[in-house]
């Protein structure tokens, strides 16, 4: 996915502010089932909040990198245990970026 411009990131962050986490990652970590659920959520919503219940920051960093690589999404924002991810739906885009 191409890099987002700062204006687009600000816009997506404003849209994601009120979202509830759609995907939760627990003690089992980033499994194939979680990746499949994330892929489906990104296809349907385009902008998704993910909550990671993993204690160490380096582990969360690796998880976000894996999610970006495996689903083709971009991390818009990271705050603690929560990450906001975006991937444009090529067939039926819902979010129009500035």
TAMOJO-V953614 format. One record per backbone hydrogen bond with DSSP energy under -0.5 kcal/mol. NH is the residue of the N-H (numbers start at 1). CO is the residue of the C=O. Records with the same first field share a line. If there is no record, write none. Layout:
NH=CO  CO
This chain:
9=5
10=6
11=7
12=8
13=9
14=10
15=11
16=12
17=13
19=16
22=49
23=49
25=51
26=24
29=26
31=29
35=31
36=32
37=33
38=34
39=35
40=36
41=37
42=38
43=39
44=40
45=41
46=41  42
47=45
48=46  85
50=83
51=23
52=50  81
53=25  51
54=52
60=56
61=57
62=58
63=59
64=60
65=61
66=62
67=63
68=64
69=65
70=66
71=67
72=68
73=67
74=86
76=74  84
77=84
79=82
82=79
83=50
84=77
85=48  83
86=74
87=46
90=88
96=94
97=95
